[in-house]
Amino acid sequence: MSVQVENLEKNMAKLTVEVAAEEVEKALQAAYMKEKGKISLPGFRKGKVPRNMIEKMYGPAIFYEDAVNTMLQEHYPSAADESGLDIVSRPTVDVVQIEKGKPFIFTAEVAVKPEVKLGKYLGVQVTKIDTAVSDEELDEALEKEREKNSRTITVTDRPVQNGDTAVIDFEGFVDGVAFEGGKGENHPLEIGSHSFIDTFEDQLIGKNAGDEVDVNVTFPEQYQAKELAGKPALFKVKIHEIKTKELPELNDEFAQDCSEFETLAEYKEDLRKQLEQTKENDAKRAKEDEAIQKIIDKSEMEIPEAMIETQCENMVEEFAQRIAQSGLSMEQYMQFSGLTIDKLKEQVRPEAETRIKSSLVLEQIAKDENIEVTDEEIDAEVAKMAAQYGMEADKLKEFMGDAEKKSMKRDLAVTKAVDLIMENVKERAKAKTKKDKDAETTEE
């Protein structure tokens, strides 16, 4: 195999790869072996037709597609390594030559990691963030804990109120005709959740269990079901039950039920400490984000479009994995949300660009500062990961290839670069708003 590299504009490069004719023959034979069981010709049993007969009947190109896919999977990674380029995108491949008895030639256009001209990165100013927990915030947290420990009871002595759950049957009609997907029985609908369209939930407020209600709504113009978009609809609703949450009293018994503490005062003090820790962690991340963004703003780099596209694709794949964990396929999510893959990519693009720029500046800082990652630090990180997976560190290390170890080393170097930045930041008080200044003047 031979590889030629041509540098293009805007941090793009083109690899021209030539694979020997012998490798082409191997790939064609592999394609024949894979497909021969599906091919039959008069005079031959299925799966027993010689390759030359198939090529004579259908032309030699019959096996080209499979052979090309096999050779790309086998030879592109080697060509990418041999090129010596720091490739940061998926390749755009073009087949130049595929012919029996001749070398296989293809090109691959790729994005190359751009150079970064760093601006100031030591002594960056960040906003000082107050991490004290107010009494109001503590009260809100206690209310959430009461909500978690509430019990649901059936209400019989009053009508539906905001926050209740109404158990309903419903059927929807447009122009007097029931539509698909517009019917449900014994559906628990939380009033005020806005999970149903338009003012559906509002129209149940004030109604009683046993009531039959006509609910008039209009579907949004951008509704996913095109045949319903923008149309008025009538829902026939029967209210079976009204349920509400009964919150526990805030006392020592509540503290004992939902914590390891004996008194409410002890529980509140512990909850305050938890809130303080959360606010400190949030403040740390916010200051890191602010510092890195300021470094990005003062730095220069030209991001190739293919690099951004690849990052967007990766983020959509990450999202699909998270959706799958909740039991939904991407197809189902697209149907429910009305989104497309292209729209999702458009939504994640700003975050994709930020991720790319952050990685580039932090890697450049690590390089400029000669930040080293020791074998001991890698071993410690592997041990931490192994503990999370419930594995032995040595076993996990065996599963890790060179690419995974290299990625881990880069991530640790980036973490050290962030630590260096944050050790040297200068905090400044948040600029006062006009409202704050007016309040101070009034107090004076």
Disulfide bonds with the S-S distance in Angstrom:
none
